[in-house]
């Protein structure tokens, strides 16, 4: 099974912090559903329109990915978790706007993709942190620099407890000093 995703991914030091928070849930006996997905804020999950071996073009993503950044605040701040649709997320202090999710869906349509009927995670909620185990308290973190990615995710498991992925396109957002 192959699915596609548009996601926002921060720099490596933030990814390490998120992995640490996620690992608590899985060490505590959480189900492994969606555990193989890369750490990201997913803006949407998609399937290829139609059937056959039509290639997915990354050109629409590269041309329009800046629109994903248009409504983001300069600094994204995370200090709490929330249970959304039965899954735990590390949520941004200021929720992402519907405009960002719509921009992702528009880009996906231009790319030849359509939204999945039953996506593995809720779009735009935050970083996935676990299924059935409440994540532990953690130190707040924030970041300015991030990338918008178009992923191809493949799995032989419907639960996405094991998967491999390819980054089809990456566009960077750099705000402020490094």
N, C-alpha and C positions, 0 to 999 in steps of 0.2 A: 504494500500500500504506500502510495506517495501522496503527501499533502504539501501545500505551500503555505508560508506564513510571512507576514510583514511585521517587523518587530523593531523596537528601540533597544539598543544595547550600549551600556556605559563602558568605561575603560576597565581594565583588568583588576585594579585594586578593589573596585566596587563589586565586581563579579565574585571575587574571593569572599567578600563579606556575605553576599547572598548565598553562596554555596555553603558557608558555615551555618547559616540560619536554617537552610533547607536540610542539611545533614542531620540536625537534631531530630526532626520529624521522622526521618527514615530509620535512624538508630533507635527511636522509641516505638517502633512497630507500625509505623504508618503504612498504608497500602502503597504499592509502587506505581500506581496509575499516574501517567504523565511525568514520571520522574526522569525520563531520558531526554526530555526537551531541554535545549540550551537555555541558560539564564537570560531572560529578556522580558521586556514589557511587550506582550503580543497585542498588536492592533487588529489582527484578523487572521483567520485560518481559511484556506481556499483549496478548491479542487480544480483540476484542469477541465475546461469546458469541452464537451464532446468526448469522443474516444479516438483512439489511434495514437500515432507517434508524432503529433504536431509539437514542434519545439516551442518552448516558452521563451519569449523575447524579454530580455532585461532592459531594453531601451526605454519603454514607458516608465519603468521604475526610476531609471537614471535621470530621465527628463523631468520628472515630477516629484521626486522624493523630498525636495526642499519644502513642498507644501505641508509635509508632515511636521515640520519644525515651526511653521508659521504661528501656531496657537500655543506652543509650549512656553512656559515661563523661562526666563534666563537660568534659573536655578531650580532643580527638582529636589525636593526634600522628603525624606522617608523616616518616620519614627514610630509607626504603628502597623498592626496587622488587622485584617478584616476577613470574615467568612463571607464569601460571595458564591452563590450557586453551588454550595457544598464543598468548596475548596478554600484554603487559606492563602491570602495574598499579603505581601508587604506593600502597603498602599501609599501613594503620594499624598502629601499634606493637602495639595490642591489637586483634585481629581482632573484627569485628562478630559478635554472637551470632546463633545460629540463630533465637532468639526474635524478633529484628527482621525477619528475612526471612519468618518465618511470619506476623507481624503485617501485613506488606505484602501477602502473598498473601490473607490474610483480608479485608483492606480491598478489594482488587481484586475478590474474589468478590462482596462486597456491592455493589460498584459496577457489576457486570454484566460483569466481565472474567474471562478464564481465562488461566493461565500459557502462554506460548509454548512450543512443543516445542523449537525451536532459537533461543534468544535470541542477540542479537548480542554480548553481553558476559556474563561471569559475575556473578551476583548477589552483592552485598555484599563484593566483593574489595577495592575501592578505586577510585581514579581511573584510568581508561583512559589509558595512556601510549604505546601503540604496538603494532604487530603483530610485525614481524620485526627491528626494530632496538632494541637494548638502550638504554634511556634513559641519559643521562649522569648523573654524580653531581650532586646538588643540595643546597642548604641545607635543613636540616630546617625544617618549619613545623608549626604547630598552630593550632587554633581552637576556640572554644566555641560561637559563634553560627552557626546554620545554619537552613535552611528545609527542610521536607519538601514535595516538589512532586509533583503528578500531571500528567504530560506526555501530550500527543497528538503523536506524531512521524509525519510523512508523508514518503515518499520514493518516487521512481520507480525507485530502484536497490535491488536486493536486498542489495548490499554496504554500504548506508548511507554511501556516499562523498559523497553530497549529500542533504540533507534540510532540512526546515523543521519547526518545532515550535511548539506552543501550550501555555502553562501553563494547565491547567484549574482547578487549585486550588493554594494555597500556605498553609502553616501554619508560623509561625516558632517556633523554640526559642531563647530567650534565657537564658543561664546566666551568672551573675556580672556584674561591672561591665563597662561598655562602654568 
